[in-house]
Amino acid sequence: MKAFLKRFARYVYLNYKYPKAHIAFSATVSLDTMLADGVKILPGSMVGDCKIDRHTYVGTNCQFSRTQIGAFTSIGPEVICGLGSHPVDFVSTYPGFYSSESSGANWFGSIHKFVDKPTVQIGSDVWIGARAIILGGVKVGHGAIIAAGAVVTKDVPAYAIVGGVPGKIIRYRFEPALLDKLLNSNWWNMSDETLRTLSKYVAEPSVFVEKLAENHGYK
């Protein structure tokens, strides 16, 4: 009962703090996490020390820590992001010798000697498939796609499609000229009202950027 009341109190507080976001009752969101309007955290997910921009959703049973996520990003179920790493060139890989922040290790050290959970940066309009894993410190560019089950150990360029273990670039979503136009447009920063007027063109990327140039001053 005590655990339920604690969860309920946090649920009420977070929904009061972020009235335009949706946080499932069974989701766990740390108090140092920041959520923009329209963000959805679906059931069973754990989000800690993260910053999530507008209209991004986090699927069921995900684990995110120390991650910055852009707008309009789609995250499938059971994605793990921001895993800690261990130094391979120390005498021991046991966290108790180099990081007092480890939740599973007993502390033997006196100072921090290794950043075991560097921040992950995920851009806007990114799609991350089910059960993908993104290691700490990785940067995922705008418009990228991470295939289901991929293990991402290195930075992902904008609009790249990455899959496999370890993750490798399969191809890019668009030809370079169109890719650059979309990237430079920063359409994900436009107002909701503007994006609603442009939504009829999303299936035709070339037309989309033309309409941006005609009606919204983008060149």
C-alpha positions in Angstrom: 0.0 0.0 0.0 2.8 2.4 0.9 4.5 1.9 -2.5 1.2 2.4 -4.3 0.5 5.7 -2.5 4.0 6.9 -3.3 3.6 6.1 -6.9 0.2 7.7 -6.9 1.5 10.9 -5.3 4.3 11.1 -7.9 1.8 10.4 -10.7 -0.4 13.3 -9.5 2.6 15.6 -9.1 4.0 14.9 -12.6 0.7 15.3 -14.3 0.2 18.6 -12.4 3.7 19.8 -13.4 3.3 18.7 -17.0 -0.5 19.1 -17.8 0.1 18.9 -21.6 2.1 15.7 -21.4 0.8 12.2 -20.8 2.5 10.0 -18.3 1.1 6.5 -17.8 0.4 5.5 -14.1 2.8 2.5 -14.3 5.6 4.6 -15.9 8.4 5.9 -13.7 9.7 9.4 -14.4 12.4 11.0 -12.2 11.8 14.5 -10.8 14.8 15.8 -12.6 13.3 14.9 -16.0 11.9 17.7 -18.2 9.0 17.0 -20.5 7.6 19.4 -23.2 4.0 19.7 -24.4 2.6 16.6 -26.1 5.2 14.1 -24.8 3.8 10.7 -24.0 5.5 8.1 -21.6 3.7 4.8 -22.1 3.1 2.1 -19.5 6.0 0.4 -17.8 8.7 2.8 -19.0 11.4 4.2 -16.8 12.8 7.7 -17.6 15.5 9.3 -15.5 17.4 12.6 -15.8 16.1 13.1 -19.3 14.9 16.1 -21.4 12.3 15.3 -24.0 11.0 17.8 -26.5 7.4 18.2 -27.8 5.2 15.4 -29.2 7.8 12.7 -28.7 6.5 9.4 -27.4 8.3 6.7 -25.4 6.9 3.2 -26.0 6.1 0.6 -23.4 8.7 -0.9 -21.0 11.6 1.4 -22.1 14.5 2.4 -20.0 16.0 5.9 -20.6 18.7 7.6 -18.5 20.7 10.8 -19.1 19.2 11.3 -22.5 18.2 14.4 -24.5 15.5 13.7 -27.1 14.3 16.1 -29.7 10.7 16.7 -31.0 8.5 14.4 -33.0 10.6 11.3 -32.2 9.0 7.9 -32.1 10.3 5.3 -29.7 9.2 1.7 -29.9 8.7 -0.7 -27.0 11.5 -2.1 -24.8 14.2 0.3 -26.0 17.2 0.8 -23.7 19.1 4.0 -23.9 21.9 5.5 -21.8 23.5 2.3 -20.5 26.6 2.8 -18.4 29.9 1.6 -19.6 33.0 0.1 -17.8 36.6 1.0 -18.4 38.5 -1.8 -20.2 42.0 -0.5 -19.5 41.7 -0.2 -15.6 42.9 -2.9 -13.3 39.2 -3.8 -12.7 35.9 -3.2 -14.5 34.0 -3.2 -11.2 32.3 0.1 -10.7 33.0 0.3 -7.0 36.6 1.3 -7.8 35.8 4.3 -10.0 32.2 5.5 -9.6 30.2 6.0 -6.4 27.0 6.5 -8.5 26.7 2.8 -9.3 23.5 1.3 -7.8 24.8 -2.2 -7.8 28.4 -2.0 -6.7 29.9 -1.4 -3.2 32.1 1.7 -3.1 35.8 1.2 -2.6 37.2 4.4 -4.1 37.7 7.9 -2.9 37.2 10.0 -6.1 35.4 9.5 -9.4 37.8 8.3 -12.1 35.5 7.4 -14.9 32.2 8.8 -16.4 30.2 5.6 -16.7 27.0 7.2 -18.0 27.7 10.0 -20.5 24.7 11.8 -21.9 22.9 10.4 -25.0 21.7 12.9 -27.6 18.8 12.0 -29.9 17.6 14.4 -32.5 14.1 15.3 -33.7 12.1 13.1 -36.1 14.0 10.0 -35.1 12.4 6.6 -35.2 13.8 3.9 -32.8 12.5 0.4 -33.3 11.6 -2.1 -30.7 14.3 -3.5 -28.3 17.0 -1.3 -29.8 19.9 -0.5 -27.4 21.8 2.8 -27.5 24.9 3.1 -25.5 25.9 6.1 -23.3 27.5 9.0 -25.1 26.0 8.3 -28.5 24.6 11.1 -30.7 21.7 10.2 -33.1 21.1 12.8 -35.8 17.8 14.3 -36.8 15.6 12.1 -39.0 17.6 8.9 -38.3 16.1 5.5 -38.0 17.3 2.8 -35.6 16.1 -0.6 -36.7 14.5 -3.0 -34.2 17.0 -4.9 -32.1 20.0 -2.8 -33.2 22.8 -2.1 -30.8 24.1 1.4 -31.4 27.7 2.0 -30.2 28.7 4.9 -32.4 27.2 8.3 -33.5 24.5 8.1 -36.2 24.4 10.8 -38.9 21.2 12.7 -39.7 18.7 10.7 -41.8 20.8 7.5 -41.7 19.1 4.1 -41.3 21.1 1.9 -38.9 20.6 -1.7 -38.1 22.4 -4.8 -36.8 24.8 -5.7 -33.9 26.8 -3.6 -33.7 24.7 -1.0 -35.6 25.9 -0.1 -39.0 24.5 2.4 -41.7 22.3 0.5 -44.1 21.5 3.6 -46.2 20.2 7.1 -46.0 16.5 8.1 -46.2 16.9 10.7 -49.0 19.3 11.9 -51.7 21.9 14.4 -50.4 20.2 17.5 -51.8 16.8 16.7 -50.4 18.4 15.6 -47.1 20.2 18.9 -46.7 17.0 20.9 -47.4 15.0 19.0 -44.8 17.8 19.2 -42.3 18.3 22.9 -42.8 14.6 23.6 -42.6 14.4 22.6 -38.9 10.7 21.9 -39.6 10.3 20.3 -36.1 10.8 23.7 -34.6 7.8 25.2 -36.4 4.6 25.9 -34.5 1.9 23.2 -34.3 -0.4 25.4 -36.3 2.1 25.7 -39.2 2.8 22.0 -39.2 -0.9 21.2 -39.4 -1.1 23.3 -42.6 1.9 21.4 -44.0 0.8 17.9 -42.9 -0.9 17.2 -46.3 2.5 17.2 -47.9 4.4 14.9 -45.6 4.2 11.9 -48.1 5.9 14.0 -50.7 9.2 15.4 -49.2 10.1 17.4 -52.3 6.8 19.1 -52.3 7.0 19.7 -48.6 10.2 21.7 -48.9 8.8 23.6 -51.9 5.8 24.7 -49.7 8.2 25.7 -47.0 10.0 28.0 -49.4 6.7 29.4 -50.9 4.8 30.0 -47.7 7.1 30.1 -44.8 10.2 31.9 -46.0 12.5 28.8 -46.0 15.1 28.7 -48.8 
